[in-house]
Amino acid sequence: MQRKNLSFEDFLTVKDFITADNLAKARSESKTSNRNLFDYLVSERYLSEEDLTKARGLFFNLPYIDLRNKSVNKELLEISSKSTITTYKFVPFELTDNVFKVALTDPSDMGALQALEFLAQKNRYRIELYITSYSSFQSVLQHSGNITKEVNQALEEVVAKEKIEFQKQQAKPQEVVEQKLAEEAPISKIVDVVVRHAIEARASDIHIEPSEDDLRVRYRIDGVLHSSLILPKTVHASIISRIKILANLKIDEQRLPQDGRFHINLEGKPIDFRVSTFPTVVGEKIVLRILDKSTGAPTLEELGIDGRRLQAVKDAIVKPHGMFLMTGPTGSGKSTTLYSILSILNKPGVNIVTLEDPVEYFIDGVNQAQIRPEIGLTFASGLRSILRQDPNIIMVGEVRDRETAELAVNSALTGHLVFSTLHTNSAVGAIPRLIDMGIEPFLLTASLNLLAAQRLVRKICDKCKTPTKPTEGIEKIIHQLIENVDKSELEGIDMKSLKVYVGRGCPVCGNTGYKGRVGIYETLVISKAIQDMINDRQPAGKIQEYAIREEKMILMQQDGILKSLRGLTTPEEVIRVTKE
């Protein structure tokens, strides 16, 4: 199986997976730090884990397979003991016509090969070997022990009930059949398990997506979608119907999108779900947004606001009146930032009223309302009513139209402190957007205190965080972005010996290298000079250039790079999130 007269290290250079110079350098550095060479190659990013695994596959003449998006039957894992699988790091993933397909992480491990030979003789299987990465191996183990086991048990019950009740169901109207199936214990259990595991995985959204052959469940965790489960297409209609029943939607309406919500208590925690259905050519797709109302608002520092940006926010929120706008796309954390600010301002002598869509966090002492456009309670109509409630501070979920913008500006001009959000890509982008909505520049300058923009980047997992040297390309980007940054922002960063951090992947972070998210921010203080530029209708680009040059403004991408140099995230993650 192994190639003769050629070591794997030499094979890497012969096949151009790594240059001879880099291999020699890594070999020397790994010896100095007393680390395994191949672990070192991956952690220092000479090679990705997948490329190293593929190289091993070529060296040992084994096909490569990634099991992270493959549903592995738990019964196959039970053919061998769990201790054997974890000791020798192999995964049985398919059994067809007595051919037992097994993925190894290390084909040079003679103990693993002997264990597989024993299994083959014992069960009279023919073993077909593949190679997979350690992350892929870990992913299978994690899924096999939790969600897959519970769902498979429920699926077995579904199949059993279908066999018994098939004839009776054919005689009933389809809607009655779907409702009955949706309320059956096995289907309810599948939905419960999917929802519970999503909450435990800290997911923000659950995607249930049909294809021609099966049903895929994906979770959005830390802003990135991850495959969780593959279900048979036969349960698609029942699962969709079950969720529709929970959200009080029409079961028989499958041609038009529907929106609803439902509420659960999980271990005493109140959790809301926003449900959105969407008809596709292969069936209805559903997305559930998870809103954990028991979660308190984090502090500004916990959100990731620091340096001059933190001071700008603190200065703006203590002013007696004026407007503070947070900008960014959907899902960038704007509302959470505003909740944190309201928590700071929430005092017995202050009347705070909010109008939201939806109410995501409850703040004791704050009067929170939710818009209901279907009965005429919009942001604009609600804001008019709020002004009659003697408020000191107003929070409007979003400025969506001219009417809401005018009311928000007038509220700020009449002695109220107003907070809201706007969909623009940058802080300065809010200025032309509001002018396009019909707000006169002189009204903007009189009402605006601060404009801020934000994105969310994934945080490096604390358990597997490792320092490393940036690649030549990344180092160049870092220097370009922080070339003109004020020295006070670089405190604690050694620019002569640049160091960044990566997450190597571990069970705590699901082998992603990331766990949780942190905000990256930019703030534009509406100074006298900025007011003059707005009144003169200067382009947004010129206003931003002036703020960077004269007022030491830092852009989101720069803030993100500074956070990567302090070990909170990676430069690649910052670039991914901030690219336009």
C-alpha positions as a printed NumPy array, in Angstrom:
array([[  0.   ,   0.   ,   0.   ],
       [  2.817,   2.459,   0.886],
       [  5.209,   3.74 ,  -1.83 ],
       [  8.635,   2.148,  -1.688],
       [ 11.907,   4.058,  -1.223],
       [ 10.131,   7.376,  -0.686],
       [  9.232,   8.884,   2.66 ],
       [  5.939,  10.713,   3.077],
       [  7.845,  13.937,   3.799],
       [  9.683,  13.671,   0.468],
       [  6.428,  12.711,  -1.252],
       [  4.924,  16.045,  -0.131],
       [  7.643,  17.958,  -1.993],
       [  7.691,  15.681,  -5.059],
       [  3.936,  16.187,  -5.524],
       [  4.202,  19.952,  -4.855],
       [  2.106,  19.967,  -1.691],
       [  4.897,  22.003,  -0.077],
       [  8.246,  23.42 ,  -1.207],
       [ 11.451,  21.756,  -0.049],
       [ 12.535,  24.999,   1.652],
       [  9.287,  25.298,   3.608],
       [  9.444,  21.63 ,   4.606],
       [ 13.007,  22.035,   5.868],
       [ 11.995,  25.17 ,   7.755],
       [  8.963,  23.456,   9.315],
       [ 11.03 ,  20.386,  10.21 ],
       [ 13.554,  22.562,  12.06 ],
       [ 10.88 ,  24.65 ,  13.818],
       [  8.857,  21.601,  14.884],
       [ 11.95 ,  19.967,  16.387],
       [ 12.788,  23.155,  18.275],
       [  9.267,  23.317,  19.733],
       [  9.143,  19.522,  20.27 ],
       [  6.006,  19.106,  18.156],
       [  4.9  ,  16.527,  15.608],
       [  5.954,  17.694,  12.14 ],
       [  2.603,  17.074,  10.445],
       [  0.614,  18.724,  13.241],
       [  3.008,  21.647,  12.945],
       [  2.516,  21.898,   9.162],
       [ -1.232,  22.264,   9.675],
       [ -1.178,  24.569,  12.714],
       [  1.328,  26.935,  11.065],
       [ -0.668,  26.801,   7.827],
       [  2.031,  25.392,   5.61 ],
       [ -0.704,  22.933,   4.602],
       [ -4.416,  22.687,   5.289],
       [ -5.634,  19.616,   7.157],
       [ -7.592,  18.503,   4.086],
       [ -4.595,  18.864,   1.74 ],
       [ -2.403,  16.898,   4.134],
       [ -5.052,  14.162,   4.311],
       [ -5.402,  14.054,   0.518],
       [ -1.611,  13.8  ,   0.211],
       [ -1.629,  10.85 ,   2.621],
       [ -4.34 ,   9.263,   0.508],
       [ -2.233,   9.56 ,  -2.641],
       [  0.826,   8.249,  -0.811],
       [ -1.014,   5.177,   0.487],
       [ -3.176,   4.777,  -2.652],
       [ -6.399,   5.368,  -0.692],
       [ -9.382,   7.44 ,  -1.926],
       [-10.179,  10.538,   0.157],
       [-13.635,  11.074,   1.678],
       [-15.062,  13.936,   3.736],
       [-17.653,  12.539,   6.166],
       [-18.766,  15.852,   7.661],
       [-21.761,  16.179,   5.344],
       [-22.495,  12.456,   5.185],
       [-25.108,  10.766,   7.351],
       [-23.475,   7.681,   8.915],
       [-25.773,   4.953,  10.216],
       [-25.104,   4.425,  13.917],
       [-25.538,   0.663,  13.508],
       [-22.343,   0.592,  11.434],
       [-20.452,   2.259,  14.264],
       [-21.749,  -0.392,  16.652],
       [-20.15 ,  -3.212,  14.626],
       [-16.932,  -2.256,  16.388],
       [-16.685,  -1.016,  19.964],
       [-16.533,   2.725,  20.554],
       [-13.217,   2.351,  22.399],
       [-11.695,   0.614,  19.348],
       [-12.95 ,   3.335,  17.019],
       [-11.658,   6.166,  19.216],
       [ -8.328,   4.415,  19.87 ],
       [ -7.525,   3.64 ,  16.238],
       [ -9.443,   6.561,  14.749],
       [-11.379,   4.902,  11.953],
       [-15.025,   5.253,  10.892],
       [-17.144,   2.503,   9.289],
       [-19.469,   4.495,   7.024],
       [-21.079,   2.099,   4.534],
       [-21.957,  -1.584,   4.192],
       [-23.122,  -2.785,   0.763],
       [-23.139,  -6.377,  -0.544],
       [-20.814,  -7.477,   2.252],
       [-18.315,  -4.729,   1.365],
       [-17.48 ,  -2.784,   4.533],
       [-16.275,   0.751,   3.733],
       [-14.054,   2.242,   6.434],
       [-12.328,   5.649,   6.592],
       [ -8.959,   5.804,   8.393],
       [ -7.209,   8.889,   9.69 ],
       [ -3.756,   7.242,   9.748],
       [ -3.106,   4.4  ,   7.265],
       [  0.348,   3.831,   8.779],
       [ -1.201,   2.757,  12.108],
       [ -0.641,  -1.012,  12.129],
       [ -2.873,  -1.38 ,  15.19 ],
       [ -5.801,   0.096,  13.25 ],
       [ -5.166,  -2.203,  10.284],
       [ -4.999,  -5.265,  12.546],
       [ -8.25 ,  -4.267,  14.299],
       [ -9.971,  -3.95 ,  10.915],
       [ -8.586,  -7.294,   9.767],
       [-10.067,  -8.881,  12.896],
       [-13.452,  -7.257,  12.161],
       [-13.366,  -8.521,   8.584],
       [-12.653, -12.108,   9.635],
       [-15.211, -12.042,  12.451],
       [-18.065, -10.727,  10.289],
       [-16.891, -12.144,   6.944],
       [-16.705,  -8.69 ,   5.39 ],
       [-14.45 ,  -7.446,   2.644],
       [-12.867,  -4.216,   3.887],
       [-12.591,  -1.26 ,   1.502],
       [-10.313,   1.432,   2.931],
       [-10.618,   5.199,   2.535],
       [ -8.814,   8.076,   4.199],
       [-10.436,  10.992,   6.035],
       [ -9.226,  13.932,   8.121],
       [ -9.23 ,  13.982,  11.9  ],
       [-11.824,  16.79 ,  11.862],
       [-14.077,  14.65 ,   9.671],
       [-13.603,  11.685,  12.035],
       [-14.476,  13.84 ,  15.068],
       [-17.557,  15.206,  13.339],
       [-18.96 ,  11.696,  12.798],
       [-18.362,  10.744,  16.436],
       [-20.11 ,  13.88 ,  17.699],
       [-23.185,  13.392,  15.525],
       [-23.439,   9.663,  16.114],
       [-23.74 ,  10.121,  19.855],
       [-26.514,  12.663,  19.916],
       [-28.956,  13.91 ,  17.313],
       [-28.628,  11.037,  14.823],
       [-29.353,   8.399,  17.462],
       [-32.5  ,  10.134,  18.709],
       [-33.817,  10.912,  15.237],
       [-33.143,   7.396,  13.945],
       [-35.194,   5.965,  16.81 ],
       [-38.089,   8.25 ,  15.894],
       [-37.748,   7.375,  12.2  ],
       [-38.057,   3.682,  13.011],
       [-41.352,   4.439,  14.766],
       [-42.546,   6.456,  11.746],
       [-41.804,   3.561,   9.378],
       [-43.578,   1.089,  11.667],
       [-46.695,   3.281,  11.868],
       [-46.711,   3.835,   8.106],
       [-46.797,   0.076,   7.471],
       [-49.783,  -0.379,   9.777],
       [-51.822,   2.674,   8.761],
       [-51.073,   3.023,   5.046],
       [-54.427,   1.653,   3.815],
       [-56.468,   3.729,   6.27 ],
       [-54.683,   6.966,   5.361],
       [-55.283,   6.61 ,   1.635],
       [-59.015,   6.962,   2.164],
       [-58.721,  10.291,   4.021],
       [-58.298,  13.836,   2.653],
       [-54.627,  14.839,   2.377],
       [-54.845,  17.681,   4.933],
       [-56.374,  15.359,   7.538],
       [-53.667,  12.766,   6.884],
       [-50.858,  15.353,   7.15 ],
       [-52.233,  16.809,  10.371],
       [-52.595,  13.346,  11.897],
       [-49.057,  12.367,  10.896],
       [-47.679,  15.69 ,  12.106],
       [-49.197,  15.147,  15.534],
       [-47.878,  11.581,  15.855],
       [-45.283,  11.132,  18.595],
       [-42.384,  10.118,  16.269],
       [-42.718,  13.221,  14.055],
       [-43.107,  15.452,  17.112],
       [-39.999,  13.843,  18.567],
       [-37.959,  14.51 ,  15.419],
       [-38.956,  18.189,  15.467],
       [-38.27 ,  18.426,  19.216],
       [-34.823,  16.842,  18.816],
       [-33.87 ,  19.114,  15.904],
       [-34.979,  22.205,  17.837],
       [-33.286,  21.163,  21.082],
       [-29.978,  20.344,  19.438],
       [-30.042,  23.649,  17.569],
       [-30.415,  25.504,  20.867],
       [-27.651,  23.444,  22.486],
       [-25.383,  24.18 ,  19.506],
       [-26.011,  27.949,  19.939],
       [-27.611,  28.129,  16.481],
       [-29.394,  31.302,  15.422],
       [-31.401,  29.647,  12.623],
       [-32.613,  26.19 ,  11.598],
       [-32.955,  25.463,   7.869],
       [-35.123,  22.512,   6.803],
       [-34.561,  22.055,   3.084],
       [-36.046,  19.441,   0.742],
       [-34.29 ,  18.018,  -2.302],
       [-35.543,  15.468,  -4.826],
       [-34.231,  12.563,  -2.736],
       [-34.028,  13.631,   0.9  ],
       [-34.49 ,  16.344,   3.511],
       [-31.521,  18.314,   4.821],
       [-31.36 ,  20.047,   8.206],
       [-28.779,  22.793,   8.639],
       [-27.948,  25.066,  11.58 ],
       [-26.518,  28.571,  11.308],
       [-23.892,  28.717,  14.052],
       [-21.748,  31.823,  14.506],
       [-23.017,  33.116,  11.168],
       [-22.087,  30.027,   9.126],
       [-24.401,  27.224,   7.985],
       [-23.483,  23.684,   9.075],
       [-25.137,  20.467,   7.895],
       [-26.627,  18.637,  10.846],
       [-28.874,  15.88 ,   9.575],
       [-30.108,  14.125,   6.441],
       [-33.656,  12.724,   6.695],
       [-35.679,  10.602,   4.249],
       [-37.951,  12.591,   1.946],
       [-40.93 ,  10.557,   3.205],
       [-41.06 ,  12.574,   6.452],
       [-40.836,  15.979,   4.738],
       [-44.578,  16.743,   4.575],
       [-45.177,  15.591,   8.159],
       [-42.312,  17.655,   9.591],
       [-43.414,  20.772,   7.699],
       [-46.995,  20.223,   8.877],
       [-45.846,  19.761,  12.482],
       [-44.03 ,  23.096,  12.435],
       [-47.006,  24.785,  10.761],
       [-49.297,  23.49 ,  13.519],
       [-46.925,  24.882,  16.174],
       [-46.801,  28.258,  14.397],
       [-50.567,  28.333,  13.74 ],
       [-50.104,  28.384,   9.954],
       [-52.305,  26.863,   7.242],
       [-51.265,  23.261,   6.662],
       [-52.87 ,  23.008,   3.219],
       [-51.316,  26.253,   1.897],
       [-48.18 ,  25.073,   0.108],
       [-48.043,  27.509,  -2.81 ],
       [-47.55 ,  30.783,  -0.925],
       [-44.941,  31.772,   1.699],
       [-46.239,  32.024,   5.273],
       [-44.842,  33.598,   8.438],
       [-45.621,  32.663,  12.018],
       [-44.12 ,  32.083,  15.418],
       [-44.281,  29.746,  18.374],
       [-42.909,  29.635,  21.898],
       [-41.323,  26.89 ,  24.002],
       [-39.799,  26.574,  27.454],
       [-36.563,  24.586,  27.52 ],
       [-35.358,  23.824,  31.037],
       [-37.144,  26.929,  32.294],
       [-35.792,  29.192,  29.535],
       [-38.401,  30.959,  27.364],
       [-37.447,  30.66 ,  23.693],
       [-39.348,  32.098,  20.739],
       [-39.183,  30.88 ,  17.156],
       [-39.978,  32.925,  14.065],
       [-41.13 ,  30.607,  11.287],
       [-40.886,  31.341,   7.574],
       [-42.092,  28.91 ,   4.899],
       [-41.089,  29.181,   1.257],
       [-42.356,  27.046,  -1.661],
       [-39.584,  25.543,  -3.817],
       [-39.905,  23.282,  -6.863],
       [-39.183,  20.208,  -4.701],
       [-41.384,  21.148,  -1.741],
       [-41.693,  23.673,   1.055],
       [-38.563,  24.963,   2.772],
       [-38.756,  26.242,   6.331],
       [-36.434,  28.505,   8.301],
       [-36.807,  28.929,  12.06 ],
       [-35.124,  31.935,  13.695],
       [-34.287,  31.172,  17.344],
       [-34.818,  33.999,  19.841],
       [-33.626,  33.154,  23.345],
       [-35.487,  35.709,  25.446],
       [-33.79 ,  34.612,  28.663],
       [-30.446,  35.934,  27.432],
       [-29.483,  39.235,  28.971],
       [-27.849,  42.   ,  26.961],
       [-24.017,  41.912,  27.046],
       [-21.924,  44.926,  28.027],
       [-20.423,  47.194,  25.365],
       [-16.991,  45.744,  26.102],
       [-18.296,  42.177,  25.765],
       [-19.715,  43.085,  22.364],
       [-16.231,  44.067,  21.209],
       [-16.528,  47.863,  21.293],
       [-13.164,  49.262,  22.369],
       [-10.698,  52.106,  21.898],
       [-11.985,  55.344,  20.414],
       [-15.18 ,  53.619,  19.319],
       [-16.105,  52.818,  22.912],
       [-15.524,  56.409,  23.987],
       [-17.561,  57.732,  21.043],
       [-20.521,  55.512,  21.989],
       [-20.311,  56.452,  25.683],
       [-20.213,  60.159,  24.813],
       [-23.204,  59.877,  22.456],
       [-25.53 ,  57.977,  24.785],
       [-25.225,  60.43 ,  27.689],
       [-26.425,  63.37 ,  25.599],
       [-29.936,  64.554,  26.563],
       [-31.277,  64.431,  23.002],
       [-30.303,  63.604,  19.45 ],
       [-30.164,  60.52 ,  17.259],
       [-27.821,  57.5  ,  17.317],
       [-28.028,  55.191,  14.287],
       [-26.524,  51.694,  14.028],
       [-26.006,  50.491,  10.465],
       [-25.278,  47.123,   8.907],
       [-26.954,  44.238,   7.077],
       [-29.485,  41.853,   8.606],
       [-27.894,  39.614,  11.222],
       [-24.935,  41.891,  11.936],
       [-25.845,  42.417,  15.604],
       [-27.276,  45.947,  15.435],
       [-30.251,  45.223,  17.696],
       [-28.079,  43.523,  20.315],
       [-25.841,  46.591,  20.469],
       [-28.864,  48.833,  20.993],
       [-30.176,  46.513,  23.733],
       [-26.839,  46.835,  25.52 ],
       [-27.06 ,  50.617,  25.316],
       [-30.649,  50.635,  26.62 ],
       [-29.585,  48.422,  29.541],
       [-27.001,  51.059,  30.491],
       [-29.546,  53.894,  30.243],
       [-32.329,  51.99 ,  32.018],
       [-32.762,  53.845,  35.341],
       [-35.77 ,  54.551,  37.581],
       [-35.933,  58.21 ,  36.582],
       [-36.006,  57.527,  32.84 ],
       [-38.928,  56.487,  30.609],
       [-37.675,  54.269,  27.778],
       [-40.121,  53.103,  25.099],
       [-39.228,  50.781,  22.224],
       [-40.94 ,  49.685,  19.031],
       [-39.406,  46.506,  17.628],
       [-39.787,  43.762,  15.017],
       [-39.633,  41.466,  16.918],
       [-38.859,  41.961,  20.614],
       [-35.72 ,  39.828,  20.922],
       [-34.722,  40.542,  24.535],
       [-36.858,  41.608,  27.473],
       [-35.394,  44.417,  29.585],
       [-37.103,  44.856,  32.927],
       [-38.186,  48.48 ,  33.338],
       [-38.281,  49.241,  29.599],
       [-41.645,  49.595,  27.825],
       [-41.273,  47.35 ,  24.793],
       [-43.787,  46.987,  21.957],
       [-43.818,  44.971,  18.762],
       [-45.073,  46.215,  15.395],
       [-48.09 ,  44.493,  13.81 ],
       [-48.439,  45.82 ,  10.257],
       [-51.451,  43.572,   9.588],
       [-53.528,  45.701,  11.989],
       [-51.869,  49.028,  11.166],
       [-49.216,  49.177,  13.914],
       [-46.146,  50.111,  11.844],
       [-42.926,  51.831,  12.896],
       [-44.331,  55.175,  11.747],
       [-47.765,  54.878,  13.407],
       [-46.237,  53.384,  16.544],
       [-43.69 ,  56.19 ,  16.806],
       [-46.485,  58.778,  16.741],
       [-48.135,  57.014,  19.678],
       [-44.845,  56.721,  21.582],
       [-44.433,  60.508,  21.456],
       [-47.654,  60.783,  23.48 ],
       [-46.214,  58.44 ,  26.155],
       [-43.898,  61.109,  27.649],
       [-40.677,  59.25 ,  26.705],
       [-37.125,  60.324,  27.511],
       [-35.542,  57.691,  25.285],
       [-37.031,  56.068,  22.182],
       [-35.764,  53.016,  20.338],
       [-37.229,  52.288,  16.895],
       [-36.241,  48.921,  15.45 ],
       [-35.52 ,  50.199,  11.954],
       [-35.85 ,  53.308,   9.807],
       [-37.485,  51.776,   6.732],
       [-39.21 ,  54.693,   5.025],
       [-39.441,  58.456,   4.761],
       [-42.275,  58.783,   7.276],
       [-40.381,  56.886,   9.99 ],
       [-37.19 ,  58.836,   9.224],
       [-38.988,  62.196,   9.521],
       [-40.637,  61.209,  12.807],
       [-37.331,  59.955,  14.243],
       [-35.529,  63.171,  13.285],
       [-38.333,  65.353,  14.686],
       [-38.307,  63.331,  17.918],
       [-34.568,  63.929,  18.273],
       [-35.054,  67.643,  17.622],
       [-37.799,  67.939,  20.253],
       [-35.766,  66.778,  23.235],
       [-35.729,  62.99 ,  22.936],
       [-32.771,  60.621,  22.705],
       [-33.546,  58.378,  19.719],
       [-31.892,  55.087,  18.776],
       [-32.541,  53.162,  15.588],
       [-30.975,  51.022,  12.854],
       [-30.51 ,  51.445,   9.131],
       [-29.498,  49.047,   6.355],
       [-26.294,  50.531,   4.925],
       [-22.834,  49.019,   4.519],
       [-20.95 ,  51.712,   6.418],
       [-21.485,  54.397,   9.026],
       [-21.072,  57.253,   6.554],
       [-23.465,  55.484,   4.159],
       [-26.355,  56.449,   6.449],
       [-26.027,  60.094,   5.384],
       [-26.915,  59.723,   1.67 ],
       [-29.517,  57.075,   2.565],
       [-31.39 ,  59.495,   4.861],
       [-31.079,  62.324,   2.334],
       [-32.491,  59.991,  -0.345],
       [-35.432,  59.351,   2.014],
       [-36.162,  63.066,   1.914],
       [-34.465,  64.341,   5.082],
       [-32.874,  67.754,   4.539],
       [-29.138,  67.959,   5.361],
       [-29.655,  70.776,   7.892],
       [-32.111,  68.567,   9.812],
       [-29.598,  65.713,   9.821],
       [-26.801,  67.838,  11.224],
       [-29.11 ,  69.237,  13.897],
       [-30.325,  65.815,  15.029],
       [-27.475,  63.311,  14.542],
       [-25.086,  62.576,  17.415],
       [-23.342,  59.448,  16.152],
       [-23.384,  57.013,  13.253],
       [-21.97 ,  53.536,  13.805],
       [-21.619,  50.426,  11.667],
       [-20.864,  46.868,  12.643],
       [-20.395,  43.285,  11.512],
       [-19.982,  40.052,  13.469],
       [-16.868,  37.896,  13.068],
       [-16.309,  34.447,  14.521],
       [-14.13 ,  34.278,  17.629],
       [-11.237,  31.849,  17.798],
       [-11.944,  28.984,  20.195],
       [-10.084,  29.632,  23.469],
       [ -9.455,  25.913,  23.989],
       [ -7.492,  25.353,  20.773],
       [ -6.14 ,  28.842,  20.001],
       [ -2.571,  28.737,  18.687],
       [ -0.222,  31.607,  17.739],
       [  1.231,  31.488,  14.236],
       [  2.985,  33.63 ,  11.654],
       [  0.811,  35.281,   9.019],
       [  1.339,  34.272,   5.408],
       [  3.092,  36.751,   3.155],
       [ -0.206,  37.812,   1.58 ],
       [ -1.985,  38.28 ,   4.92 ],
       [  0.976,  40.193,   6.371],
       [  0.846,  42.579,   3.421],
       [ -2.891,  43.165,   3.948],
       [ -2.351,  43.78 ,   7.683],
       [  0.306,  46.431,   7.035],
       [ -1.843,  48.124,   4.374],
       [ -4.874,  48.32 ,   6.646],
       [ -3.199,  49.598,   9.797],
       [ -0.588,  51.806,   8.145],
       [ -2.334,  55.036,   9.162],
       [ -3.96 ,  53.823,  12.383],
       [ -3.301,  55.993,  15.421],
       [ -0.552,  54.581,  17.652],
       [ -2.887,  54.453,  20.648],
       [ -4.857,  51.707,  18.855],
       [ -1.717,  49.544,  18.52 ],
       [ -1.004,  49.271,  22.228],
       [  0.23 ,  45.764,  23.101],
       [  0.815,  44.77 ,  19.456],
       [  4.378,  44.049,  18.273],
       [  4.414,  45.258,  14.672],
       [  8.051,  44.21 ,  14.149],
       [  7.292,  40.553,  14.832],
       [  3.724,  40.105,  13.634],
       [  1.782,  37.249,  15.143],
       [ -1.768,  36.099,  14.426],
       [ -3.796,  33.262,  15.9  ],
       [ -5.739,  30.27 ,  14.6  ],
       [ -8.022,  27.683,  16.151],
       [ -6.666,  24.199,  15.483],
       [-10.075,  22.591,  16.07 ],
       [-11.186,  20.603,  19.089],
       [-14.344,  18.92 ,  20.46 ],
       [-15.325,  22.147,  22.276],
       [-15.706,  24.078,  18.997],
       [-16.82 ,  21.134,  16.872],
       [-13.422,  21.161,  15.137],
       [-14.175,  24.475,  13.432],
       [-11.545,  26.469,  15.33 ],
       [-14.185,  29.087,  16.16 ],
       [-16.658,  29.501,  18.996],
       [-18.907,  32.514,  19.447],
       [-18.807,  35.861,  17.672],
       [-17.555,  39.35 ,  18.426],
       [-18.408,  42.67 ,  16.815],
       [-16.151,  44.827,  14.683],
       [-17.136,  48.481,  14.6  ],
       [-16.657,  51.883,  13.055],
       [-18.054,  55.133,  14.439],
       [-18.531,  58.524,  12.806],
       [-18.857,  61.345,  15.327],
       [-20.914,  64.223,  13.907],
       [-18.4  ,  66.97 ,  14.665],
       [-18.706,  70.61 ,  13.523],
       [-16.535,  69.888,  10.475],
       [-18.623,  66.835,   9.535],
       [-21.817,  68.904,   9.974],
       [-20.464,  71.504,   7.536],
       [-19.635,  68.818,   4.969],
       [-23.132,  67.305,   5.263],
       [-24.746,  70.741,   4.851],
       [-22.591,  71.307,   1.759],
       [-23.839,  67.942,   0.412],
       [-20.307,  66.569,   0.165],
       [-20.132,  62.943,  -1.111],
       [-20.037,  60.231,   1.552],
       [-16.58 ,  59.143,   0.361],
       [-15.091,  62.586,   1.003],
       [-16.703,  62.769,   4.441],
       [-15.186,  59.396,   5.345],
       [-11.754,  60.386,   3.998],
       [-11.814,  63.528,   6.141],
       [-12.894,  61.591,   9.258],
       [-10.067,  59.073,   8.764],
       [ -7.435,  61.736,   8.077],
       [ -8.404,  64.438,  10.558],
       [-10.492,  62.727,  13.253],
       [ -8.66 ,  59.368,  13.467],
       [-11.7  ,  57.332,  12.45 ],
       [-11.059,  53.58 ,  12.184],
       [-13.024,  51.482,   9.705],
       [-14.612,  48.122,  10.557],
       [-12.011,  46.159,   8.607],
       [ -9.223,  47.912,  10.507],
       [-10.94 ,  47.222,  13.83 ],
       [-11.228,  43.576,  12.815],
       [ -7.539,  43.324,  11.915],
       [ -6.606,  44.86 ,  15.281],
       [ -8.773,  42.234,  16.982],
       [ -7.055,  39.483,  14.971],
       [ -3.648,  40.711,  16.15 ],
       [ -4.939,  40.489,  19.731],
       [ -6.093,  36.904,  19.208],
       [ -9.873,  37.398,  19.097],
       [-10.386,  36.344,  15.48 ],
       [ -8.42 ,  35.59 ,  12.317],
       [ -7.504,  37.994,   9.493],
       [ -9.18 ,  35.637,   7.012],
       [-12.45 ,  35.834,   8.965],
       [-12.312,  39.647,   8.996],
       [-11.693,  39.745,   5.246],
       [-14.535,  37.27 ,   4.633],
       [-17.058,  39.312,   6.603],
       [-16.056,  42.78 ,   5.397],
       [-15.561,  42.136,   1.686],
       [-18.142,  43.904,  -0.469]])
